[in-house]
Structures are given as structure tokens and as C-alpha cells.
Amino acid sequence: MPFVQDLLARFRQTVTAYAGDEVLMQAGVSAAANVIVADGEVAGAEFETALTGVIASPILEKGYDVLMLEEALYDAIGRARTRAGRADNLRRVAAIAGRPSEQREAVFLVAADVADYDGIAEIEHATLAEIATALLVDKARLLEAVTDCSEVGGPAEEQDAEGDEMQSGQSGGQALVVTSQSAGNGPSK
């Protein structure tokens, strides 16, 4: 029976991907927008990080083009400039609280990537806490998983074919996607 349920879930995801998942898209751009505006500045690099993260969703990638996602992100940033708008954005984020953990965690991680562009400021930590609460995810666990993954993929010494050490670098501010397998399985509440 699990095979049939898995097959139906994949079919539903595929259909949703081609139809466009408006609720998931709004949750992603709204979470990112609240973080972008949290420190009072709207940096172009934060916008690009948010857009890259939202586009990385296989569901959104198939259902929306870049221009549609940019427009939705601009609208969400416009809302985030006021208290009422930030509350509206949080309602849009909370709308996916009943979704699978992979989708909720992906939305949180897009927001975390935006916050971490120049290091996560205290106000951004508070905003991420609100987003994590709305999504019913464990903020500390997800941020720790991202840190652990970036340390593994970050600057490290490697050896080439002759055994000589060489440095590998990591470009800062890149969107990092953590799957449920690397971040821990099951929903977090």
C-alpha cells in the first residue's frame, strides 16, 4: 500500500508542478521578503538569493517563469514594508503548515539563505523564528544542518592526484539546499 500512496503523491506533485502551486510560491516569496526587509535595507544580492532559492523548488520551477516569481517577490517585499504587510506575509507562510516537511523546510531554508547573505543579524534571527513557528519547523536544527553542510562544502584542504594539498574555495552568499535526508527525517513541530 505505501507504494500506491507514494505513486499517488508523486503524481499529485507532478500535476501541481505543471499547474503552478500558488500557495507554496506565495509562502516562499513571503518568507524571503520578511527577512529581506527585516534589517531595514533591501539589498539586490538578498533579492537574487531569494529568487534563486525560490526557483530551486522543483514544483515552482516548472509552474512559474522567472518574471512571475520576480513580480511575486517584489509584491511580497512591498507588503513587508508595513506591520500589516509582514503579518499578511506570515499568514501566507503559515498556509503551508500542513504540507510535507520537505516543502516547509525548503521555504524556511530560502529565508535562512537570504538572512545569511551578510551573516544573520539579531533582527533576522527574530524574523526567522517567526517564520519557523509559522511553518512548524525547528529553526535551530535547520540552521545547524545548514552550518554543518557549509562546513563540509566550505573551504577545506584537499589532495590532488600527487597527494599535494590544495585549497578549495566556496563562494559566499550562494543558496544552499538541504534535503530532509541531510536535515533529519520527519516533520518537526
N, C-alpha and C positions, 0 to 999 in steps of 0.2 A: 504493500500500500504506500509506503514512503516514496517509492519510485514514481508512482502515478501522481502523488501530490507534488513532488519535485518537478515533474514534467509539466504539470498544470501551472505551477508557479513560474517556470521559465517561459512558458507560452504567454502568460499574463504580462510578464516583464517585457517580452518582445513586442507584444501588441501595444503596450503602454509606451514603449520607446518610440515607436513609429507614429503614434498619435500625439506624443508630447505629454509629459507629466507636469502639468501646470503647478500643482501643489508642491511637488518636490523642487521644481525650479524656483518658485517663489521662496521656499524655505532656504534654499542655498544662497540666493542673492540677498535676501533679507538679513540672514545671519552675517554674511560678509559686510553688508552695508553698516550694520550696527557697530561692527568692530572698526571699520574704516573711519567712521565719524566719531568714535569714542574719544580719541585724543584731540579732537577739535580741528584736525587737518585732514584733507583729502589728498593723499599723495598719489600721483599717477602710477607709481610702482605697486602700491597697495591695490589699486584698481585692476592692474594687469594680473597680479597674483590671484585676486578673487575671480577674475574672468577665466584664467587658466584652470583654476580649481573646479569651477562650475562646469566648464567644458569637459573636464576629465571624467565626469559621470557618464557611463555608457548609455544610460537612459536619456539624459539630456542631450548628449552629443548627437544622437540620432533624431531626436524630436525637435530640436531648435538649431537655427543657424547662429553664427556669432553675433550678427547685428541684433537679432531678437534678444539674446542674452545680455548684450551691452545695454540695450534700451531698458530691460528689466532691472539691471543693476543700477543704472542712472536713476530710475524711478525710486528704487529702494533707498539709495543714498539721499535723494530728495526727502523722502519720508523720515529718514533717520536724523535729520537736522532739527526735529522738534521732539519733545517728550511724547506727544501723542503718536507721532510717526514711528518712534522707536518701539512704543507699545504695540502698534499695529504690526511692525516687523516681527516682534516676538510672537504675536498671535499666529503669524504666517509660519514661523519656525515650529511652533507647538503643534501646528496642524498635521505634522508627520510623526508625532509622538507614538502613534500606534503602528508605525511602519517597522519593517525588519531593522535590526540593529545596524546592518551594513549601511543602509541609507542614512539613518540618524547619525552614525559615526562619521560618515563621509561629509555630511553637512557641517558637523562640528569641526572636522579637520580642515575644511576650506576656511572657516572663520579663524581657526588657530594659525593657519599658514599666513593669513593676512595680518593677524596680530603680531606674529613673529618676524615680520619682514625686517624691522629695525630693533628686534628684541621686544618682548611683551611688557608693556608698561602696566603699572598698577591698575589704571582705569580700564585697560584692555582685559586684564585678568578678571575684573568685576563683570565686564560685559560677557566674557567667555563663560563665567559662572552662570549668568542669567540664561545664556544660550544652552548650556549643558542641562540646566534644570528644565528648560522648556522641551528639550529633546529626550530627557530621561536617560542621559549618558553620564559616565563617570569622567569628569573633566581631568582629574589628576591622573588617572590611569591612561587616558588617551594622550595627554601631554607627555607623560613619561614614555609611552610607547614611541611617540614621535622623536623624543630626545634619544632614546635607545637606538632607533633606526638611523638617525642622523649621525650618531657616533660611529656606528658600523660603517656607514657610507661616507663619512666625513674624511677630513684629511687623515691619512694613515700612511705608514710606511709599508711598501710592498717590495717584492723582489722581482727583478726581471729574469729572463731565461738564464743569465750567467750567475744569478744569485746576488747581484748588486742591489743595494737598496735604492728605491726611487720614491719620490713623493707623489701622491695622488691628491688632487685638489677637489674642492667642492665649491660650486658657485653658490653664493648666498641668495636667499630670498626665493628659491625655487619651490614650487608646490610639491609637497610630499604626500603621497597617498599611502595610507596604512590600511591593509585589509583586515577583516575580522580575524583571520588566522594569525596575523602577527600582533594584533592588539588584544587577543584573547577572545574566546568564543562566547556567544550567548549575549542576550540583552543585559544591559546594566541599568539599574534603577536606583 
